[in-house]
Amino acid sequence: MGGRSRARKAAAVLGVTGLLCAALGAVMILLVPSLIRQQVAKNVRIDPSSLSFSMWKEIPVPFYMSVYFFDVMNPDEVLQGATPEVQERGPYVYRQFRRKNSISFHDNDTVSFRENGSFHFQPDKSRGSESDYIMLPNILVMAASAMMEHRPAGLKLLMTLMFTTMGQRAFMNRTVGEIMWGYDDPLLDFLNKYLPGTLPFKGKFGLFAGLNNSDSGLFTVFTGVKNLSRIHLVDKWNGLSKVNYWHSEQCNSINGTSGQMWPPFMTPESSLEFYSPEACRSMRLIYQEEGVFQGIPTYRFVAPKTLFANGSVYPPNEGFCPCLESGIQNVSTCRFGAPLFLSHPHFYNADPILAESVLGLHPNAEDHALFLDIHPVTGIPMNCSVKLQLSLYIKAIKGIGQTGKIQPVVLPLLWFAQSGAMEGKTLRTFYTQLVLTPNILHYIQYVLLALGCALLLITVVYQVRSQGCKDALGQPGGAPWSEGPPSPRTPLLQEPSPQALA
């Protein structure tokens, strides 16, 4: 009796425990995804109380800019009409630091900021030093010559004499440091003195002089506190909702984010759009594939082939023209009128004629395609490498002797890769809070549901078997055999007769 009573109590405890586990697991399955979304929404918004605010304010990921120059090997021959031959030099690697300041929150769910950047040369990661000499086209001479192409012959003659007096030539031999961060040039001093306003800068001239220890303008973006779907999207840049560099409203529109974070809860149908002040336009990347970075699930986004396509290949880009071959974008309107072009390195994804017109170029996806690996739940980049090339359109200008007999060609100057990957303590914290913990909760809910169902099944089996025993043994407490006269059909044992034994 005591044993059966204890068994019944144990079965009851198992049943109640199983029911609770199953109920808790079912509740977690229903509520955990919603709770995770709420926590992500709370912690990715631009708010001093969010976990990602410090990451947004000062990016903890080490960023590097690797610069590769195209050293012109035959400048004298090019002046006589030969095909340019270049040799890639580098990388010259710089550590890039970014920090937002002048942060100001507004009542319309936006925040304004400036982001200061600085670059520090990394000799141990570089192949060469900033004192290396590179032969490149003289950008100021070629740009000034291009601007004079349709001017009167007298003005061209005066410019030729001025170039000669100042010792200016079509090609220049400068150090990496000078090309990057600036050098003094008598032509620049002359233009600023006698033609003020012709150039948007004063002092030294360098391709990256405006980026070091400076900012890219005043960005105003949505915080996501009131409307999460608009988080990080640019509301205005330098007080503008669109620029006026291009020839169509679509090309002038400022779309996407400032290029560092994107709205959370992405899908393969999502795209990455951002405004780049350096390119003077918005760019849009498209989803390519799923991946994993250091245990963190990612979506890889890449540039579509139409990113720098000309208007005849991709009509929406007509506003960026006048265009040359497809695959390069004319940025002269936002670069003081100089015939500069933006593209992928080595003219990757561009009209093949561009790479064939310059000896020494080898475009390929592995080395020259750009990508961003984004954690789709938070919209935060895990690993990225953005690669772009700057080229100069050069040709002989009749009446300006310094340009010789140069055949028209888009000549690459340099290409650079801005790369960064989350690592160290930041990566571990991100993985623990946004990957490991949700995964643990995900497994716990199904373990609880399975455990509860198993315990309930054990209880049911016990009850069925217990009821079967009761039916076989009769009512609890009764004798196993009834007393009274034997059934007529039950044979009685009798002593065998002597005849049977004989």
C-alpha positions, 0 to 999 in steps of 0.5 A: 500500500505505502509503495503504491501511494508513493508512486502515485505521488511521484507520478503526480509531481512528474505530471505537474512538472512536465506541464509547467515545463511544457507551458513555460517552453510554449510561452518562451517560443511565443514571447522570446522573439518579441523580447529579443526584437524589443531589446535589439530595438532598445540597444541599437537606437542612437540614444545615450542609454543604448548599448551601441551608443558608445560604438556609434560615437567612437567606432571601436573597430580598427579601420585601415586605409591601404593606398596603391599608386599607379607609377607611370613608367614611360612619361616621356613616351606618353607625351609623344603619343605612346600608350601609358604603362603603369606599375602598381606601388604599395600598399601604403597603409594608414590607421584611420581614427573616427570620432563624432563631436558636436552631437546635438539631439533635436525634437524631430527624432534626429541628431546632428554631428560632425565626425572627425577623422585622422590618419596615421601611417603604419610602416609595419603594414606598408610596402614602402615609405611616405618618402617613396617617389611616384611618377603621376600626371600633374593634376593641376596642369592637366586640369587647368589645360582641360579648362582652357581647351575651348578658350582663345588661342591667346589665353592658351599661349599665356598659360603655356608661358606661365607653365614654362616660367613656373617649371610646370610639366605634364607629369610630376615626380612627388613623394607619397606623403606629398601626393597624399597630404599636400605640397606647395605649388607656385601654380596654386599660389598664382591661381589663388592670388589672381583668380580667387575662387577658382579652387575650393582650397588654399595652401598645399594641394594633396589628394587626401589633404582635405580628409586628415584632421577634418570632418566630412560635413554636418550630418543630421540623421534619425535616431530611431527612438520614435521610428526604428525603421528610419534609424541612421537614415540621413535627414540632411547633410550640411543643412541640405536634403539634396545636392546640386552637383548633378543633372537629375533630381534622383542623382542629387538625392541624399539617400541612405545612412552616413555609411557606418550603420543601417536599420536592424532586422534586414532580409535578403531583399534589403539593400545598403544605401549611404551618402558619401561626401567624398563621392558627392553622391549616394551609393546603393549596395545589394545583397549577395549571400549569407555568411558567418564572421567569427561565429556571427551570422552576416549578410554580404552586400556588394556593388551592383555592376550598374554602380558606375555605369554610364547613362546609355547602359543604365538610364538612371545614371544619366544625371551623372553625365557627361560620361565616357565609357561605362564603369567610370563616373565623372566627378569633375563637377564636385572636384573644382572642374578637374576631369577626375573619374571614380571607379572600381580599382583597375577598372573592374566591372567597367568597359574592357577598353579602359583597362586595355588602354593602359598597360599594367592593369589586371582587374579581378573580383578577388582583389578589386571588388568591394563588400560589406558584411552586416549582422542582419539583426542589428544592421552593424557591420562586422567586416568590410572592405570598400575599394575605389579608384581615382583616375584623371582624363588626360589628352593633348590640348592644342595650344598648350605645349606642356600637353605634347601629343598625349592621346586621350586616355583615362589614366589611373592615379591611385586606388584605396581600400578602407577596411575594418573588422570587429575584433577583441573585447567589442567582438566578444561583447557583441557575440555574447549579448546579441548571438550567444544569449539569444541562441541559449534562450532559443535552445532552452525553450525547446528543451523545456518543451521537450522535457515537459512533453517527456514528463507528461508522457511518463505520467500518462504511461504510468497511469495507463499501466496502473489502471491495467493492474487494477483491472487485473487484480480487482478493486484495491483492498479486496482478496485476489480470489473470491471465497465460496463454492467452486464454479460448476465448470471448475473441476475438483481434485479427487483421489484417483481410483485404484483402477486408474492406478492399476 
